[in-house]
Each structure stands twice: as C-alpha cells, then as structure tokens.
Amino acid sequence: MTERSVLVVLFDDVQSLDVTGPVEVFSGAARFTGDPDAYRIRTASLDGGPVRTSSGLTLVPDTTLDAAAAPHTLLVPGGAGTRSPDPRLIAWLRENADRAGRLVSVCTGALLLAEAGLLDGRRATTHWAAADRLSRMYPAVDVAPDPIFVRDGRVSTSAGVTSGIDLALALVEEDLGREAALTVARHLVVFLRRPGNQAQFSVRLAAQTAQRGPLRDVQTWIGEHPGGDLSVESLAERARLSPRHFARAFRAETGTTPGRYVDRVRLEHARMLLEDSADGVEEISRASGYGTPEAMRRAFVKTLGTSPAEYRHRFHPTHP
C-alpha cells in the first residue's frame, strides 16, 4: 500500500474546523477502508508549541515545521491568524511548499499561500468574505470567488470552513477511489462530495436585502418566479417605479444590478432542479427562465465552467 503523509500547518488563531474537517476525512479513509497506511497525518507549528484556535480550543502539534519531513500533502488552514501572519511562517511556506507532492489550503489559508507567492499565475478560491481581499492584494492570482474549491495542478484551494471537507473527499476519491470516499462521506454524514464549482452560498444570501418594502417584495418575486418575465420593465412596474429609478435603487440597496441578480437566481434554481429532480434538461431550462437548453448550457459554461449534463452527472449521479 502507498503511504501518503499529510502535514497540517498550525498557528495561533487558526480556524479549528479548517484543521479537523480535512483531518477527519483523511484519518477516516485510513480507518474505514482498513488501510492504516493510506494516510499518515502530522501537525506542526513554527516552534512546536501549542496553538490557540480562534474558537479558544488548544491544539498541540506533533513537531516543528522545520523538523517535519516533506509531505505528500501540505495542508494550510485559515482563520483570523491569516490577517497578520508571522513572517517566519510565510518564509517557511515559500521555502518548503515545493517539497510537497500537493499543496492544499482551506478558507483564508489561501492568503498565506498568496503572500508566499505560491498562487501566482494560478486560479484559486477562498472564503467569500476574503475573495475581494485576495484579488486586491495579490493581482497575480486568478481569483474565483464562487466555487467551493478549485484545483489547479498540484495546488488546490477551498472556500470557507466546511468546504475543506469537500476538497479532502475529492482528494481521497482521487487517491483511493470513489468507494473509499463514499465510505468516509457516509460515516461523516455528508454528501460524497459537492462538485467544486458549486456556488459557496445562495445568491439570495450573497446579495443584500433591500431596505424598502417594494424592492424586498421584488426580490421575493424573482426567487419564486424564475421562469417568469423578469425584465427590468416588468420588475419596475411591480415595484411601482420607473425602470431607470428601479434599476438605480435596486443596485444601491442590494449591491448588484437587477439583471445580474436575475441571472444568478435562475442559475441557482436550475442547479437545484438538476441536483434534486428527475426533470429533463429542456423542462428545467423553461422552468428556470432560460427558454431553451442551449441558453441554459451557455449560462452554466460561462459561470460554472461545466455543462448542465455534466453538472447533473457529478451531483446527481443516480440520475440516468
């Protein structure tokens, strides 16, 4: 059996679930598949001393970073400690990350990789609340704010907190096969895995809720009628505003344009139907407001980088 070592980097104010989520996946794969050598997990901090997580838990590492052997997988979690990282940690990552077989970050751990120059020229993601910061501070990084994880060669980055579990399951599936990943997912009571290009959260959570009642009512109407007439003119009439005034007020109060909001609601509705229903692609395209399967396919490829058929295959594998 191939032994795959996993080294988890620890530091003060690390997010505990960024650490324990992936660790439970890798250790579960070794335990539940009957192959104790599948993954050998070690944790390390700069000086080998205990670290205090952002939630107040204390984690005791196995060793120092300098004493740790080059791992198969180097995992860098996130948390409040990434806001002002120890320069020694950045230097260690810059000097040692290339020794790892693959490099993985969870949540704002991507900021540490970016600071060390390890994401330059690569596509990456992070927690939605940190995506703008990652893009602004590190323009050499191709930031994808929506997916729950992104894989670019040997470097994989994941979004907020629990998405580290999804990425770890994807890595287990790659290493040990689908059945091994499924076994772990069942024990953890999670999906086998959400596809990496699934959005981090609902568009109605991503957008701000309008302050004025008529605009809030329009937001609700859009969500309940994605297949209806959602033109600016129609929505403005529903809000009893002129189209120009409506478009300006909607953007000011929600942080996005009416057209962009409608596009994302329709995409989300189509995704949900592909994941949970047995409806055909043509029926889903009409119900979601696209009109034709080709229009829906273009929207999926543009936003998610995959076709509706492939999306359904990955997230609703029981559907023929």
N, C-alpha and C positions, 0 to 999 in steps of 0.2 A: 504494500500500500504506500502511496505517496504521502509524505508528511508535509503539511502546509502550515508554516508558522505565521501567526498573526501577532503583530506588535501594536499595542494601543498606547498612544501618547496621552499622558495625563498632565494637567496643570491646574493651578488654583482657579476656581470659578468655572470649571468645566461643567457642561450640562450632563447630569448623571445618565439620562436616558440615551444620550448620544453614545455613551460608552456601553451601558448594559444591554441596550437593544441589539446591536450587532453581535456583542459577545454571546448573548443567549442564542442567537441564530447559529453561530459557528460552533459553540460548545454543544448545542442541541444536535447539530449534524453529526458530530463525533459520537455523541452518546446514543442517539436514537437509531443510527444506522449500524451500530455495532462495530464501528471502526474508530477506536480511540486515537489513532494516529492521523485521522483525517485533518484535524486542526489542532495545533498546539498554541495556546493563547498566553501571551505575556503582556504585562502592563509596565510602563516605565515613565518616570518623571526626570526632570533635569538632575536633581540631586538624590533621587531615590526615596525621598521622604514623602509622608502622607500629603495628600492634597484635599482641599475642602471644595466640594461642588457648589454650584450656585444655589442648590436647594438646602445646603447645610450638611449633607452627608459627607463623611470622610472616606476616601479611597486610599488604600495602601498599595503602592506599586510593588512589582516583583524586583525591580532593578533600576539602575540609572539608564538614561538614554545612551550614554557613551559606552556602557558595558553590554548593551543589548546586541545580539547578533543580527546581521542583515536578515530581515524577514521576507517571507513570501508575500505577505500583505501588510502594508503600513497603514494604520487607520488613525486619522486625525479628527477628533470630535470638535464640536463647537461649544458655545456658551459665552457668558459675559466676559470670561477671561481672554477672549479673542479681541476685545476692544483696544486693549493696551498690552499686547503680548510682550513677554520677556524677550529682549533682543537675542539672548542666548538660544532660546527655542527656535527662533527664525533662522539663526545661523546653523543650528543643528539640522533643521529640515533642509536647508539649502545644500548642505554638505553631504547629507546622508540619504536623502529620499531616492536618489538614483540607484542606490544599492538594493532597494526593494523590488520585488517582482512586479507588484502593482501598488498603486497609491490611491487611497480612498479617503474622502472627507465626508463628514456628516454635518449638516446645518452650517453654521458660520465657521466651521473648520476650513471652509474654502478660503476665507480671508487670510488664514495663516499660510495656506499654500500659495495664495496670490502674492502675499508680502515676500515670500521666499523666491518668487519668480517662477514657480513651478506650474502655473496655469497660463503663462504667456503663450499666445497663439492657439490656445485650446478653448473648446466650448465647455462651459461649466454652469452649474446652478448652485443656489444656496437658499436659505430661508427667505421667503418672500419679503420680509421686512428688511433684509440686508442686501437685496439684489441691487437696488439703486446705488448703495454704497460701494458694492463690489465693482459695479460698472464704472462709477465715477472715479474711484481711487486707482483702478487698475485697467486702463483703457486697452491694454494689450490682451485682455481676457474677453472672449466672446460669451457674454452672459446670457443665459436662457432663464428668465425668471419664472416660467410657468411649470416646467416638468418637475416631477418628484425626484428623479435622478437622471443624470447624464453620464454616459460613458464615452470617453474619447481616448482610444488606445489603451494604454496601461493606467490611465488616470480616470477615476470615477468620482463624481461629486453628487451629493444628495441634498435634498431640501431640509425642511425643518423636522427635527426630532425623530418622529416615528418613521419617516421615510428612510432612515438608516437601516431599519429592519427590512424594508422592501429591497434596498440595494444589496444588503447582505444575503437575502434569499436568492436574488438574481445571481450572485457570485457562487453560492452553493449549487445552484442549478447548473451553472457552467462547469464547476469542478466535479460534482458528483452525480449529476443527472437530475431529471425532473422528479423522479420518485423520492429521492433524498430530500429535495427542497419541499415537496409536498408533505412528507412526514414531519418535518420541522414545523411547517406552517400549521398543520393540524394540531400539534402539541401546543403551539403558541396561540392558537385560535385566531389566526389571521388569514387573509387571502394567500393563496400560493404566491402570488405577488401581483401588485398593481403594476401595469406597464409603466416604464419610466417616463413616457411622455404624457401620462395622465396629469391633468392640472392639479396644482397644490391644494386649491380650495375652490368653493363655489364662487362664480362671478358675482352673485348677489351678496356674498360676504366680502369679496375683494373691493367692490365699489362701495362708496359711502352711501348711506341712506339720506335721501333728500330731506331738508328741513320742512319744506312746505307740503302740506297735505296733498294737494293735487299732483305734485310730482311723485310723492311716495305712492299714490294710487296708480300712477302710470307705471312705475317700476313693478308693482304687483301685477298689473295687467300684462305687461310684457312677459313676466315669468309664467303666467297662467295661460297665455295665448301665443306661444312661439310661432305657430303656423298662421297667425292672423296678419292683417295689414298693419305693419309696424313702421310705416313710413313716418318721417318727421311731421308731415302734414296731418296724418291721422292721429298721431300721438299728441300733437299740439292742440288739435281740436278737442281731444279728450281732456286735456288739462285746461282748456278754455284760455289758451294763449295764442298769440301769433306764432307761426313757425320759427321766425327769427328769435323772438323773445324766449320761446320754449327751448330752443337749442342752446342759447346762451345760459339760461337759468339751469338747465339740466346739467350742463358741463360744470358750472360753478358749484353746484350742490352735490354732485356725485363724483366729480373728478374724472369723468370720461364723457365722450360725446354720445348722443343717442344712438347713432349708427354703430359705434364700437360696442356699446352695451348690448344692443340687439344681437349683433354678431356673436358675442360670447355666450349670451343666454341660449341662442339657437344651437351653438356648438355643444354646450353643456347638456341641453335636452337630448340632442342626437346621441351623445355619448352614453347617457343614462339608458336610452332605449336599446342601444347596441349591447350594453352590458347586461341588462335585466330582462329584455323581452325577446319573443320569438318572431317579432315582426320583420318583414323583408326590408331590404335597403330602400327600395322605392317607396314603400309605405312610410318608413321613418323619415326619409327626405321631405315628403309632403307634410308630415306631422310637425316637423321641426322648422318649417318655413323656407326650405331650400327650393322646393318645387320639383327639382329633378335630382336623380342620383349623381349626375356629373357635377352639379353645383355643390352638392354636399361633399363629394370627393375632393374638389378643389379647395374647399374650406378646411378639410381635415389635413390635406397635404401641406397647405400653407402654414397652418397653426401648429399641428402636431407632428408633422413630418411622416405621416403614415396614412394609408387609405382606410375608409370605413371598414372594408372587409378584413384587413389585417388587424385593425383595432379590435374588432369583434373576435377574431381568432385568438388574439392574445389575452383578452379579458373575459371572454365568454366562450371558453374552449369546448363546452358541451354542445354549443350550437353548431349544426352542420355547416 
